[in-house]
Structure formats: C-alpha cells, structure tokens
C-alpha cells in the first residue's frame, strides 16, 4: 500500500446507487477502515454493535441515531462517535441518508472513555 492516498468525496458518493441500502468500503488498513454508508428513506439500518470505535459524518439526509437508550437527530454535518460494543441503529430515515464512516481497529479494552482534544 502507498504511504498515503487521496480520495475525492464526490467520487466516493457517486458510487452510491440511489435507492439501495449499501456499505461501500474504500479503505482498509490494519488500524482503520473507511466506508460510505447509504440508507434510502424509509429503510432499516443494518448496524449492530462492533468491536471497533466508529465515527460517522452525515454527508446528506435526515434520520435519527439511537445509541443504547439515547437517540439524536442527524442531518448534514452531524458528526457522531460511537464507542466499540455499543448497540446503535439509524432509524426514522426521512431523507436518503449518506454517511462517511470511520472504523478504528478492534478494541480489546472495552471499558474506557474516549479522550477529546480541545
């Protein structure tokens, strides 16, 4: 693999087939995986708890994300962190939702808190 790669967001999003539920991975390394996730309006999420921390950036659309017992409205520009092993699901997908997803490497120590830079 090259030491660095360049991706154009409009090209990645252009691979999404309108109306289809899809998760298209475009990068995988030993410590990171990146995908474009698309949920058509009215669809059901295929998310479940993972061994990896996740970071979601909503590129377009409108829905809600439930993590454990809490939920939050998500729209373009919403950035969400979900800790490894947390149950989570997108629901009430009102407008086609396209999300950039970053998966960290599998976490073996699940009872930790994220550190946030200021």
C-alpha positions, 0 to 999 in steps of 0.5 A: 500500500502507498504511504498515503492516498487521496480520495475525492468525496464526490467520487466516493458518493457517486458510487452510491446507487440511489435507492439501495441500502449499501456499505461501500468500503474504500479503505482498509488498513490494519488500524482503520477502515473507511466506508460510505454508508447509504440508507434510502428513506424509509429503510432499516439500518443494518448496524449492530454493535462492533468491536471497533470505535466508529465515527460517522459524518452525515454527508446528506439526509435526515434520520435519527441515531439511537445509541443504547437508550439515547437517540439524536437527530442527524442531518448534514454535518452531524458528526457522531462517535460511537464507542466499540460494543455499543448497540446503535441503529439509524432509524426514522430515515426521512431523507436518503441518508449518506454517511462517511464512516470511520472504523478504528481497529478492534478494541480489546479494552472495552471499558474506557472513555474516549479522550477529546482534544480541545 
